[in-house]
């Protein structure tokens, strides 16, 4: 909900310029959370440990913040090389979450 509110408020002050990264940044946590829930349901394992959920949440947060920044830079008409770090950080935490989940599933 915060992503949608931020995008709507930012769009009010963007002088009619919009970015798909800003408009659809809400989809990152929505789809990412659904993927984790469906994977856990399909695997029929007990709930994921706290560390797994936190690593996955950090991964989704990094992607969401990166999407927001790319949208801001596109609307402003500029760019930054630092936005490429967000997908790398997100991928690293996603790998950590998957490794922790597999370790947890093997222990069960």
C-alpha positions in Angstrom: 0.0 0.0 0.0 2.9 2.4 0.8 4.3 1.8 -2.7 1.0 2.7 -4.4 0.6 5.8 -2.2 4.2 6.9 -2.9 3.7 6.5 -6.6 0.4 8.4 -6.7 1.8 11.3 -4.6 5.0 11.4 -6.7 3.0 11.3 -9.9 1.1 14.4 -8.8 4.3 16.4 -8.8 6.0 14.9 -11.9 4.5 17.3 -14.4 2.8 14.6 -16.4 5.9 12.5 -16.8 5.7 8.9 -15.5 7.8 5.9 -15.3 6.7 2.2 -15.4 9.3 1.5 -12.8 7.5 3.9 -10.5 4.0 2.9 -11.5 4.5 -0.8 -11.0 6.9 -0.9 -8.1 4.0 -2.3 -6.0 4.2 -5.5 -8.0 7.6 -6.4 -6.7 6.6 -7.2 -3.1 3.2 -8.5 -4.2 4.6 -11.0 -6.7 7.7 -11.8 -4.6 5.6 -12.5 -1.5 3.2 -14.6 -3.4 6.0 -16.7 -4.9 7.4 -17.4 -1.5 4.0 -18.4 -0.1 3.3 -20.6 -3.1 6.7 -22.3 -3.0 6.3 -23.1 0.7 2.8 -24.4 0.1 3.8 -26.5 -2.8 6.8 -28.0 -0.9 4.5 -28.8 2.0 7.1 -27.9 4.6 6.5 -26.3 7.9 6.7 -22.5 7.9 10.0 -21.0 6.8 12.4 -19.9 9.6 12.6 -16.3 10.5 16.0 -15.8 8.9 14.7 -17.2 5.5 11.7 -14.8 5.6 13.9 -11.9 6.6 16.4 -12.6 3.8 13.6 -12.8 1.3 12.0 -9.6 2.6 15.4 -7.8 2.2 15.7 -9.0 -1.3 12.2 -7.7 -2.2 12.9 -4.4 -0.4 16.1 -3.9 -2.4 14.2 -4.6 -5.7 11.4 -2.2 -4.7 13.8 0.6 -3.6 15.8 0.1 -6.8 12.6 0.3 -8.9 11.6 3.4 -7.1 15.0 5.1 -7.7 15.0 4.1 -11.4 11.5 5.7 -11.7 12.6 8.8 -9.9 15.7 9.1 -12.2 13.6 8.5 -15.3 11.1 11.1 -14.3 13.9 13.6 -13.5 15.5 12.8 -16.8 18.8 11.7 -15.4 20.6 8.4 -14.5 22.9 6.9 -11.9 25.2 4.0 -12.1 24.4 3.1 -8.5 20.9 1.7 -9.4 22.6 -1.4 -10.8 23.7 -2.4 -7.3 20.1 -3.0 -6.2 19.4 -6.1 -8.3 22.8 -7.5 -7.3 22.0 -7.1 -3.7 18.5 -8.5 -4.2 19.9 -11.5 -6.0 22.4 -12.1 -3.2 19.8 -12.0 -0.5 17.4 -14.2 -2.6 20.2 -16.8 -2.9 20.7 -16.6 0.9 17.0 -17.1 1.5 16.9 -20.1 -0.9 19.9 -21.7 0.7 18.4 -21.2 4.2 15.1 -22.6 3.0 16.7 -25.7 1.5 18.8 -26.2 4.6 15.6 -25.9 6.7 13.6 -28.3 4.4 16.4 -30.9 4.6 16.4 -30.7 8.4 12.7 -31.4 8.6 
